[in-house]
Amino acid sequence: MNTQQNTQHDIIEHIDPEALTPHPDNSMKHGDGQITQLVASFEQFGFNGVIVIDENDVVLAGHGRRLAAIRAGMKTVPCLRRTGLNDAQKRAYIIADNQIGRNGEWDETVLAQQLALLKDDGFDLDTLGIGADALASLSDGGAPPPAGEGAGVEKAPSSAPAIKRRRGVAAIEDVITERERQVAIEGWAPAHDDTYRGGELPAAAACYALYGSVSQDGCPQQWPFAAEWWKPGEPRRNMVKAAALLVAEIERLDRAEKRRVVMAEAAAKAAARAAERLDRAAAKGGR
């Protein structure tokens, strides 16, 4: 299905996302988690923006949106057709489109204020695409103090330097991409990782970090998984795998702590209800 809508400068075509072809040289990976976030965004805000395609319906920008649209069951998506670009320009545009947007930085004070307002409005913050850890960090440190608290009081300068989050760093981006690959391609979903309570994930990370840069036959004795899962490569690649496995362990610990808190709260509520029943029963007996 293909319909056209004239705009002031361009023609927006509405095309079946399954009829579009991903560009074979697109180097940006879109994990399952990101696609899920995009689908949730479509449900909350609609499909805003366009997918940029060439004269042959090959995607130049919007590969993730295309996958999310297919998952969401959308029959057509708005596409902006760009013609006249040579192959080199197309490849360069794909990289630029993916990277330039990642080079910006949040004003975290303003962002924290807006998140607090949205939370007060009952808005589902999960649809914003910000990770749970980042949300918690912003909620703890970025919100302004209540009115009247600290007004007119000059704060002493912090002795510790402000921590600037590094964005667009290749090493960090590679670790994130590897972690997404582990989940989306290898199938190491959170439920799978939660079964490793005996230190297997950090042990695997240690093996890649310690033994992945030296030549040896077979996998290390300390490798906690089946031998066929020991897949060392170039030293830098092994370090990326090690870091991603440590991230997986940190995520597992975070989930375990959240479950512990939920269970403790549930137990406390159950104990409170039981105490109330006992109090009511004692009150009735005293009568």
Summary of the structure (lengths in Angstrom):
residues: 287
radius of gyration: 25.4
end to end distance: 77.9
largest distance: 91.7
contacts: 676
relative contact order: 0.08
helix: 54%
strand: 8%
